[in-house]
Amino acid sequence: MSGALAGKRVLVSAGPTFEDIDPVRFVGNRSSGKMGFAVAAAARDLGAEVVLVAGPVQLDTPDGVQRIDVRSAAQMHAAVLEALPVDVYIGAAAVADFTPRRVSEHKLKKTVGSDTLVLELVRTPDILAEVAVHPRRPALVVGFAAETHEVERYARGKLANKRLDLIAANLVGAAGSGFECDDNALTVYWDGGERRLGPAAKTEVAARLVDLVAERLQA
């Protein structure tokens, strides 16, 4: 297939992770996976061989894309590292930062006389940061930052701290942007530059993002 990413291998992670508390409950988030799936399809359209590591979402696999389904942050971490080496990693997944220290074998019951339940949470592996310093590091590592305020400050901090090449940031809660909708608006930052993408349909924003990835890959 021809295209700006022909001959390149692109790894995309998408969707949420679910961190189990017991057999019926979990800690999760509102990510639909639509943005990451659109990015995977856009990379395919530019000729890339695409591997998509997907959290628990109800989305069809884009044609021609290899999909690996996972549930937890630990499973996503293992699947992403196993898929290396690649030319580009785009971490669009909303990976849980914390997971319960212990998973109950049985459903937790309400205790008579107690109105509270205390969960001990521990940090999950930082997939983006690990990929960025991995011996088989991709030529381009792209992160996402969903923020509720001070978007540029937090995004640029994440770009530097995690040693990323690009970071795509959006304002959560803004109309037509972020979780649980079909549209999005991103500002992509890199060392010495930035580019606004959208607002537009997530498929269009994804296509523009992947065009930028191809452009920066050749820079």
N, C-alpha and C positions, 0 to 999 in steps of 0.2 A: 504493500500500500504506500502511496506517495503522501507527502505532507511534511510539515516542519519538524515533526517528531518521528518520522520514519526511521526505523532501525533502533529506536530508543525504547527502553523498558521503564515504565512508569508504575509506581506503587501508590495507591490511594487508600487511605483509611477513612471510614465514613460512619455516621450514625452515633448513637449513644453507647454506653456500656451499662449493664445491669449488675449491681453488686449485691449478691444474695444475703439476706438476713436469716431466713429460714426457708423451708420448702415452698412457701406461698408469698413471701414478701421480699422486696428488694429496694435498694437505693438506686434511683435512676435520674434521668433528666429529660428535657423536652425535645431533644434533637430528633428530627424526622429522617435524617440521612439524605434528604433530597439534594442538598448542595454537593455533597461528596459524590453521589451517584452521577449528578450532572457533570462534575469535573472528570470522572472516569470516562463518561461517554465522549466528552469533548477531547480528551487526550487520545482516545481511540480514533476519533474523526481526523486527528492530525497525523495518524499513521503509527502511533505508539502501540507497543504490546503492553496491555494494561492488566495489572493485578489489583483487585479491589477487596480489601479486608473490611467486612461489614459487621457492625454491631446488630442488635436485634431490631430490625425494621421490616416493614411490610412493603417492600419495593421490588419490582422486577429487575433482574440483572440485565444491564445493557448488553445488547448483542455484541459478541466478539470479545467480551471481557471475562477474565477468569475471576470468579468470586470465591472468597473464603469466609464462611460465617463464623462469628465468635459471639460470646455473650459478655464476658467480664473484661476488665482492664488487663488482668494478667494474661488472659487468652489472646487479646489483641496485641499485647506486647510481644508474646511468643510468636504469633503469626507474622507480624511485621518484620521482626529480626530474621525469621526463617526465610522470608521472601528476598532478603538481600543476597547478592548485590543488584542494584537497579541504577538507572541514570538519574531518576527524579523520584523523590518521595514527597507526596502532598498529604499532610496530616490534617484532614478536614473533620475527623471524628471529634465528638465531644466526650473525651475520655474522663471518667470519674477521677477526681483527685484523691478521694478517700474510699476505703472499702472496710466493711466490718472485720474486726480482728478475728472473730470466730463466727462461723455459720452454724446455727442451731440445727441439729439433726431432725428435730420435730418442731411443729408449729408452736411459736411462743404464745402462751395463754395469758389472759388478764389475771392479775393477782388480786385477790380480795384485799381491800384496804390500801391498795397502792394506785395512784393516779399517774404515775410516771414510768417510763422505760428508758434506761440508760444504755446507749450503744457505744462501744469503744471502737473508734475508727482509726485506721492506719493509712499512711500514704501509699498510693499506687506507684508503679514504675513510671518514670517520665519518658515516654516513648520518643517524643521529638528530641529531647536533649540527648538521649542515648544514640539515636540514629545520627545526630549531628557530629558526634565524636567517635563513631564506630570505625573500626579498621576498614570496613567496606562501605564507607560513607558515600552516599550518592553525590554526584556533581552538584545537584541542587536540592536543598532541603527547604520545604515550604510549610509554614505553620499557619494556623488560624487563631484568631483571638476574638472571642465574643465578650464584649465589655458593656457595662451599664453606665459608665461615665469615664471621663478623661481617656478616651479611646486611644489617641495618638501616644500619650505618655506611657500607658501600659503596654501597648503594642510594640513600641520601639524598645521598651525595657525587655520584653520577652524576646524580641529579635536579637538583641545583644547578649542577654544572659544565656540563652539556649544555643547561641552560635548558629542561627538560621541564616539563610540567604534571602528569603522573602517571608513576609508575614501579611496575611489578609485579615483585616480587622473590620468588625461591624458593631453597630450599636444595638444591643439587645433591647427589645421593647419599643423600638421606633416603628411606626407604621410602615409596612412593606419591607421589613428587614428582619432577618434572623430566623428563629425557630418557628415551626408549625405554619409556614406560609410558603407560597409558590414564588415570591419575589425576594430580592435581596439587594443590598447596596454594600459594597466593600471599598475600603481604601487599602491598597497594597503598599507596604513600606519596604524599603531596602536601604542599605548603607548608601546615603547620598541621593536618594530619590523616593518618589511616591507616585501612585496613580490611582485615580478614582474610577471605580467600575460600578455602573448603575446609578440610580435604582433601575432595575429591569427584572425580567423573569430570571429565575435561577439558572435556567439553561443558557440564557444569553450572557449572564455574568460569568458563568463557568467557562464559556467559550472565550470570553475576553481575558479571563485569568490564565487559561492555558496558552493563549497567544502570547501573553506576557512571559509566562514560564519559558516558552520556546525562544523568545527574544533574549531573555536573560541567560539562558543556557549557552547561547552563542556569543554573549558579551565578553 
